[in-house]
Amino acid sequence: MHSDTQLFIDGQWRPGHGGEAPVLNPANEETIGSHAVADKADLDDAAAAALHGFTKWRNTSAFERSKLMRRAADLLRERNESVARAMTMEQGKPLAESRMEAAAGADVIDWLAEEGRRAYGRIVPGRATNVSQMVVKEPVGPVAAFSPWNFPINQAVRKISAALASGCSIIIKGPEDTPISCAALVAAFADAGLPPGVLNLVFGDPAAISAYLIPHPAIRKISFTGSTAVGKQLASLAGLHMKRVTMELGGHAPAIVFEDADVDRAVKVLTASKFRNAGQVCVAPTRFIVHESVYPKFVDGFVTAAKAIKVGDGLAEGVTMGPLAHARRLEAMEALTADAVSHGAKVACGGKRVGNRGYFFAPTVLTDVPMGARVMNEEPFGPIAIMSAFSQYDAAISEANRLTYGLAAYAYTKSAKTMADVGRDVESGMVSINHHGLALPELPFGGVKDSGYGSEGGTEALEAYLNPKLITQMT
């Protein structure tokens, strides 16, 4: 496989004026393709296209927009196998996970296509009989969206679908590490008949593109998924130009296992969630806060499950965890583990690179990790699980809320009271108890505190792309 991924601007696939950059397979470090690099001229073309695309798309009925979006979803389903194989080759995740991501992407398109038909306004009774008051919702305008490499379809499809369902046009800055599958998503919309300019795709230097597009006068809304540090910079830039912003940023999710939990189930679900996509998941459980009475059983079970994970090329039969996406993540895992050990942490399993070709890192469990270790305070974004014990409810909640992150949190208990208490007391945009029920299209997806603001799921996802307008008249 070799794929030369181009820019998509004003309904046309085209090279970038900035040349090309290579795309690597993280399982073997071989070049499998290239992506076009946009310069300022390309970005100006994309912005101009988004402006005239918006003029046409906003005047297309929600009913017609929905039909076109659903055609795109059907095309994505038909192309699932080829899209999934491309995703595994460029990102590393096992083929089964790639298939699920592409399939889920089609579901997101369908759900938001239908929800866009129900973006209702309201009538407000007037104070006089000859006064009518109507609130309507209008699309905010052209959107600049920045999508990450860990879920090349899942993250981009939420931004694209919410924008299109609302009547907005969009420029998506795709992930340079994983451009092929993101481009395949855009191709599904293009082949479904989306008018030119409504959806545009660019690649290139992330800092340069964001610095140019966010202040651009054509752009009215920003959506970003990525690290908290970068998100704060982009939100500050957007604020200078009064641009509406949705930020889905980093996490460091706590998972509290109480004394009455079904420990076997907790181990099964939490290990699967922790090591999915090699831990490169913003909502992955990371800090495991386990009651002292079940701590030994939970840790033993978790370590056993981690050791049983088959690490390898995501295209190989039986592999359940692929490589990290690029060399930077591998170096980060090695540095975080070494730092924790230097502070006195113990490595219960893993902790090392696997092999010397490809960016493989063993599923890792750390115990006795002191608060001063970097991994206790920085999002690892990789296959590292941190174990600690607690004795009192308040101590568990205090640790869960200790960091400035607040994206996702998990808890396991059989007590209805504890469930209610956790739901109330944990500072997080999403709390999932006794299962992992996040990221469904119909549910809000977003965080609080340094994990960002706004939602990229549920009915809330559309609100950020719509302006309420009051129309009041006297007859």
Secondary structure as the mmCIF struct_conf table of DSSP 4:
data_model
#
loop_
_struct_conf.conf_type_id
_struct_conf.id
_struct_conf.beg_label_comp_id
_struct_conf.beg_label_asym_id
_struct_conf.beg_label_seq_id
_struct_conf.end_label_comp_id
_struct_conf.end_label_asym_id
_struct_conf.end_label_seq_id
STRN STRN1 SER A 3 THR A 5
HELX_LH_PP_P HELX_LH_PP_P1 GLN A 6 GLN A 6
STRN STRN2 LEU A 7 ILE A 9
TURN_TY1_P TURN_TY1_P1 ASP A 10 GLY A 11
STRN STRN3 GLN A 12 ARG A 14
TURN_TY1_P TURN_TY1_P2 HIS A 17 GLY A 18
STRN STRN4 GLU A 20 ASN A 25
TURN_TY1_P TURN_TY1_P3 PRO A 26 GLU A 29
STRN STRN5 GLU A 30 ALA A 36
HELX_RH_AL_P HELX_RH_AL_P1 LYS A 40 TRP A 57
TURN_TY1_P TURN_TY1_P4 ARG A 58 ASN A 59
BEND BEND1 THR A 60 THR A 60
HELX_RH_AL_P HELX_RH_AL_P2 ALA A 62 GLU A 78
TURN_TY1_P TURN_TY1_P5 ARG A 79 ARG A 79
HELX_RH_AL_P HELX_RH_AL_P3 ASN A 80 GLN A 91
HELX_RH_AL_P HELX_RH_AL_P4 LEU A 95 GLY A 116
TURN_TY1_P TURN_TY1_P6 ARG A 117 ARG A 118
STRN STRN6 ARG A 122 VAL A 124
BEND BEND2 ARG A 127 ALA A 128
TURN_TY1_P TURN_TY1_P7 THR A 129 ASN A 130
STRN STRN7 VAL A 131 PRO A 139
STRN STRN8 VAL A 143 PHE A 146
BEND BEND3 TRP A 149 PHE A 151
TURN_TY1_P TURN_TY1_P8 PRO A 152 ILE A 153
HELX_RH_AL_P HELX_RH_AL_P5 ASN A 154 SER A 166
TURN_TY1_P TURN_TY1_P9 GLY A 167 GLY A 167
STRN STRN9 ILE A 170 LYS A 173
BEND BEND4 GLU A 176 THR A 178
HELX_RH_AL_P HELX_RH_AL_P6 PRO A 179 ASP A 191
TURN_TY1_P TURN_TY1_P10 ALA A 192 GLY A 193
HELX_LH_PP_P HELX_LH_PP_P2 LEU A 194 PRO A 195
TURN_TY1_P TURN_TY1_P11 PRO A 196 GLY A 197
BEND BEND5 VAL A 198 VAL A 198
STRN STRN10 LEU A 199 VAL A 202
BEND BEND6 GLY A 204 GLY A 204
HELX_RH_AL_P HELX_RH_AL_P7 PRO A 206 LEU A 213
TURN_TY1_P TURN_TY1_P12 ILE A 214 PRO A 215
TURN_TY1_P TURN_TY1_P13 PRO A 217 ALA A 218
STRN STRN11 LYS A 221 THR A 225
BEND BEND7 GLY A 226 GLY A 226
HELX_RH_AL_P HELX_RH_AL_P8 THR A 228 LEU A 240
TURN_TY1_P TURN_TY1_P14 HIS A 241 MET A 242
STRN STRN12 ARG A 244 GLU A 248
STRN STRN13 ALA A 253 VAL A 257
TURN_TY1_P TURN_TY1_P15 GLU A 259 ASP A 260
BEND BEND8 ALA A 261 ALA A 261
HELX_RH_AL_P HELX_RH_AL_P9 VAL A 263 PHE A 275
HELX_RH_3T_P HELX_RH_3T_P1 ARG A 276 GLY A 279
TURN_TY1_P TURN_TY1_P16 CYS A 282 VAL A 283
STRN STRN14 PRO A 285 HIS A 291
TURN_TY1_P TURN_TY1_P17 GLU A 292 VAL A 294
HELX_RH_AL_P HELX_RH_AL_P10 TYR A 295 LYS A 307
TURN_TY1_P TURN_TY1_P18 ALA A 308 ALA A 308
STRN STRN15 VAL A 311 VAL A 311
BEND BEND9 GLY A 312 GLY A 312
TURN_TY1_P TURN_TY1_P19 GLY A 314 LEU A 315
BEND BEND10 ALA A 316 ALA A 316
TURN_TY1_P TURN_TY1_P20 GLU A 317 GLY A 318
STRN STRN16 MET A 321 MET A 321
BEND BEND11 ALA A 325 HIS A 326
HELX_RH_AL_P HELX_RH_AL_P11 ALA A 327 SER A 342
TURN_TY1_P TURN_TY1_P21 HIS A 343 GLY A 344
STRN STRN17 LYS A 346 CYS A 349
BEND BEND12 LYS A 352 LYS A 352
STRN STRN18 ARG A 353 ARG A 353
BEND BEND13 GLY A 355 GLY A 358
STRN STRN19 PHE A 361 PHE A 361
STRN STRN20 THR A 364 THR A 367
BEND BEND14 ASP A 368 ASP A 368
TURN_TY1_P TURN_TY1_P22 MET A 371 GLY A 372
BEND BEND15 ALA A 373 ALA A 373
HELX_RH_3T_P HELX_RH_3T_P2 ARG A 374 MET A 376
TURN_TY1_P TURN_TY1_P23 ASN A 377 ASN A 377
BEND BEND16 GLU A 378 GLU A 378
BEND BEND17 GLY A 382 PRO A 383
STRN STRN21 ILE A 384 PHE A 390
BEND BEND18 SER A 391 GLN A 392
HELX_RH_AL_P HELX_RH_AL_P12 TYR A 393 ALA A 400
TURN_TY1_P TURN_TY1_P24 ASN A 401 ASN A 401
BEND BEND19 ARG A 402 THR A 404
BEND BEND20 LEU A 407 LEU A 407
STRN STRN22 ALA A 408 TYR A 412
BEND BEND21 LYS A 414 LYS A 414
HELX_RH_AL_P HELX_RH_AL_P13 ALA A 416 ASP A 425
BEND BEND22 VAL A 426 VAL A 426
BEND BEND23 GLY A 429 GLY A 429
STRN STRN23 MET A 430 ILE A 433
BEND BEND24 ASN A 434 HIS A 435
TURN_TY1_P TURN_TY1_P25 PRO A 441 GLU A 442
BEND BEND25 LEU A 443 LEU A 443
BEND BEND26 VAL A 448 VAL A 448
HELX_RH_3T_P HELX_RH_3T_P3 LYS A 449 SER A 451
STRN STRN24 GLY A 452 TYR A 453
BEND BEND27 GLY A 454 GLY A 454
BEND BEND28 GLU A 456 GLY A 457
TURN_TY1_P TURN_TY1_P26 GLY A 458 THR A 459
HELX_RH_AL_P HELX_RH_AL_P14 GLU A 460 GLU A 463
TURN_TY1_P TURN_TY1_P27 ALA A 464 TYR A 465
STRN STRN25 LEU A 466 MET A 474
#
